[in-house]
Amino acid sequence: MADQSNLVQHFLAGKIERREFLRQMGLLSGAASLSSILGCSYALGVRAPELSPHNSKIIQSVQQQLLPSESNAPGAREINAFPYLQFVLLDPRVDDDEKELLQNGAGWIDDEAQERFSKEYLQLSPTEQQQLLAHVVELGWGERWCALLLTYLFEALLTDPLYGGNPQAVGWRWLEHQPGLPRPRPEQRYPKNYL
């Protein structure tokens, strides 16, 4: 995780380009990410009960800071990162500690925003949000929380569209990736009773 933290700090500080950041993070977290890609799906209209609307907005904002939309590259919004994360939170096979960290992290970053800027995270300017993220990755919980969010961002970017992330293969096209064959069919999706 320390290497991930350093990469996040360099990216947030503008010291490395986005494509290089994604490449290095993908190498660091690829094995962990790919194992859970196979176990997730996305149910339209389902909201994870663990997240309040306020925490949902915070996480979406942080996801967009970590993977911003650009004219030539998809961001968190375009890869369906938050809907993908919502399904992950509903998956009974995902560790309860991860679910708790995702929920608590949103509250903790809000607390840090109050402490450092005297306002809620969602009231911060994009520059202040970047500064706060650079600060929280220095904290134990912040490093773990951001690394977990990045893991699920990469899953949403790289997963087969059948699982709800990477709609119309936008991530694959951006990375010029050719998926392996055979690709999963709807009847092979896990879990079968969601969709």
Number of C-alpha atoms within 10 A of each C-alpha: 13 12 11 20 22 15 19 25 22 15 19 22 12 10 12 15 11 17 11 12 18 19 12 15 20 18 10 15 18 16 10 12 21 15 11 16 19 15 15 26 28 24 16 12 7 12 17 17 10 16 19 13 12 12 20 18 16 20 24 18 20 24 21 18 18 21 23 16 15 9 6 7 16 20 22 24 16 21 28 20 27 24 23 25 27 20 20 22 24 19 19 8 11 14 11 12 9 14 19 13 17 22 19 17 22 23 18 17 24 20 16 18 22 15 11 12 14 12 14 17 25 17 14 17 10 14 11 15 20 19 15 20 23 21 15 23 21 15 12 10 16 21 23 22 23 23 20 19 21 24 21 23 26 26 29 29 28 24 28 23 21 19 23 22 32 26 18 14 20 19 24 18 13 12 16 9 11 9 12 8 6 6 10 15 8 11 9 10 17 17 13 10 8 12 11
